[in-house]
C-alpha cells in the first residue's frame, strides 16, 4: 500500500467520523463515554388538597368554611374544611375551637390520605373557656398542651391562630383544665409550620 493510499483512507475515516458526530448533534443527543444508569423516578408527595372533597358538605346548611392544618411531608399544610357551626356559634371562640379540634381529630378524607396528609390529634379532647383571672380568649383543653406531641400541639396552635379563637395578634392562649396546668401564649410561626416535629411551638407563660 502506497503512502498516498494510506492518506486517502485516513481522510475518509475522518470525514465519516465527522458526519456521524454531526448526525448525533442534530438529533439533540450528546455522546458520552460514561455509562448512565436510570433508576426509578423519586416519589413525590403532592400535599395538595382539592375543594372537590368539601363542595357537597359546604352546600349543606349549618356549615362554615374553615381552615385546619394537617401534617404532610413533615410539615404543616393548610386544608379547607366545612365545619358544622351556626352563624352565632361561628363568632364564639370556644365553640369554634371545639369544632376545629373535632375536625383535627377526624381521619383525613380519602383524597387527603392519598395526597399524604395525616393528623397527630387523637382522641376527643374538649375545650372550655377562661376561668378565674384568665384573659377573655383563653382556651382550656382537656389534654394539657404540655402533654401533647410536638405535631399535635403545632396543628392545634396553627389551626386556632387562623380562627376567631385567636387573639388580635394571631397568638393563641392555651392551657390544660387541671389547676396546675399553666396558661401559655403560643404563636404559629413560619418555622413552626415548616418543622413542627423539631421546632417547639413558641410559647410565653401568662399565668
C-alpha positions in Angstrom: 0.0 0.0 0.0 1.4 3.3 -1.0 1.7 6.4 1.2 -0.9 8.2 -0.9 -3.4 5.3 -0.5 -3.0 5.3 3.3 -3.5 9.1 3.4 -6.8 8.8 1.4 -8.1 6.1 3.8 -7.3 8.2 6.9 -9.0 11.2 5.3 -12.1 9.1 4.5 -12.3 7.8 8.1 -12.0 11.3 9.5 -14.8 12.5 7.2 -17.1 9.6 8.2 -16.5 10.3 11.9 -17.3 14.0 11.4 -20.6 13.1 9.7 -21.6 10.7 12.5 -20.9 13.3 15.1 -22.9 15.9 13.2 -25.8 13.4 13.0 -25.8 12.8 16.7 -25.7 16.5 17.5 -28.5 17.1 15.0 -30.7 14.7 16.9 -30.2 16.6 20.1 -28.2 13.7 21.7 -24.9 14.3 23.3 -22.5 11.4 23.0 -20.9 10.2 26.3 -18.3 7.7 27.2 -19.6 7.4 30.8 -22.3 4.7 31.3 -25.5 6.1 32.6 -28.0 4.2 34.8 -31.5 5.4 35.2 -33.3 4.3 38.3 -36.9 4.8 39.2 -38.1 8.4 39.5 -38.1 9.7 43.1 -41.5 9.5 44.7 -43.2 12.9 45.4 -46.0 13.6 47.8 -48.3 16.2 46.3 -49.5 17.6 49.7 -52.3 19.4 47.8 -56.0 19.3 48.9 -58.8 20.0 46.5 -62.1 21.8 47.0 -63.9 18.9 45.4 -63.9 16.9 48.7 -65.9 19.6 50.5 -68.2 21.0 47.8 -71.1 18.8 48.8 -70.5 19.4 52.5 -70.4 23.2 52.0 -73.7 23.0 50.2 -75.3 21.7 53.4 -76.9 24.1 55.8 -75.2 24.9 59.1 -71.7 24.7 57.8 -69.0 27.3 57.8 -65.7 27.2 55.7 -62.7 27.0 58.0 -59.1 26.1 57.6 -57.2 23.5 59.6 -53.6 22.4 59.5 -52.7 18.8 58.8 -49.3 17.1 58.6 -47.8 16.3 55.2 -44.2 15.7 54.3 -43.2 16.5 57.9 -44.7 20.0 57.5 -48.0 21.7 58.4 -50.2 22.3 55.3 -53.4 24.3 55.3 -56.5 22.4 54.3 -60.1 23.7 53.7 -62.9 22.1 55.7 -66.6 22.8 56.0 -67.3 22.9 59.8 -70.8 22.5 61.3 -71.4 25.7 63.1 -74.4 28.0 63.2 -74.0 31.7 62.4 -73.9 32.7 66.0 -71.6 29.9 67.1 -69.2 30.9 64.3 -68.4 34.0 66.3 -67.9 32.2 69.6 -64.2 31.4 70.3 -64.9 28.4 72.4 -67.4 26.8 70.1 -65.2 27.4 67.1 -62.2 26.0 68.8 -64.2 22.8 69.8 -65.4 22.4 66.2 -61.9 22.8 64.8 -60.5 20.4 67.3 -63.1 17.8 66.3 -62.1 18.3 62.6 -58.4 17.8 63.5 -59.4 14.5 65.3 -61.2 13.2 62.2 -59.3 10.8 59.9 -58.2 12.5 56.6 -60.5 12.1 53.7 -59.7 9.5 51.1 -58.3 12.2 48.8 -56.2 13.7 51.6 -54.9 10.3 52.6 -53.8 9.6 49.0 -52.1 13.0 49.0 -50.1 12.1 52.1 -52.0 14.1 54.8 -52.2 12.8 58.4 -53.2 14.2 61.7 -51.5 13.7 65.1 -54.5 14.9 67.0 -56.0 11.8 68.7 -59.0 11.1 70.9 -61.7 13.7 71.5 -60.3 16.5 73.7 -62.8 19.1 75.0 -62.4 22.8 75.0 -63.6 25.2 77.7 -63.3 28.9 78.1 -61.4 31.1 80.5 -61.5 30.6 84.3 -60.6 32.8 87.2 -58.2 35.5 86.1 -57.7 34.1 82.6 -57.9 36.6 79.7 -61.2 36.6 77.9 -59.9 34.5 74.9 -58.1 31.9 77.0 -58.9 28.3 76.0 -58.5 25.3 78.3 -58.2 21.9 76.7 -58.8 18.5 78.5 -55.5 17.3 77.1 -52.9 19.7 78.6 -50.6 21.2 75.9 -47.5 20.2 77.8 -48.6 16.5 77.3 -49.2 16.8 73.6 -46.8 15.6 70.9 -45.0 18.4 69.0 -47.1 17.7 65.9 -50.4 17.7 67.8 -49.6 21.0 69.6 -48.4 22.6 66.4 -51.5 21.6 64.5 -53.8 23.0 67.2 -51.9 26.2 67.6 -51.8 27.0 63.9 -55.4 26.0 63.3 -56.7 28.1 66.2 -54.4 31.0 65.1 -56.4 31.2 61.8 -59.8 31.5 63.5 -61.8 33.7 65.9 -60.3 31.7 68.7 -57.0 33.7 68.4 -56.0 36.9 70.0 -55.9 40.1 67.9 -52.2 39.4 67.2 -53.0 35.9 66.0 -51.4 34.3 69.1 -53.4 31.6 70.9 -53.8 31.3 74.7 -53.9 27.6 75.7 -53.8 25.7 78.9 -55.0 22.4 80.4 -58.1 22.0 82.5 -56.1 21.0 85.6 -55.4 23.5 88.3 -51.7 23.1 88.0 -51.7 23.5 84.2 -50.1 26.8 83.1 -51.7 29.1 80.6 -49.3 30.0 77.8 -49.4 32.2 74.7 -48.5 30.3 71.6 -47.6 31.6 68.1 -47.8 29.9 64.8 -44.6 30.9 63.1 -43.3 30.1 59.6 -40.6 28.0 61.2 -43.1 26.0 63.2 -45.1 25.2 60.1 -42.0 24.1 58.3 -40.6 21.9 61.0 -43.3 21.1 63.6 -41.6 17.9 64.7 -38.3 19.5 65.7 -39.2 23.2 66.4 -41.1 23.8 69.6 -44.2 26.0 69.4 -43.1 29.4 70.6 -44.7 30.0 74.0 -44.8 32.6 76.7 -46.3 31.7 80.2 -49.2 34.0 81.0 -50.2 32.7 84.4 
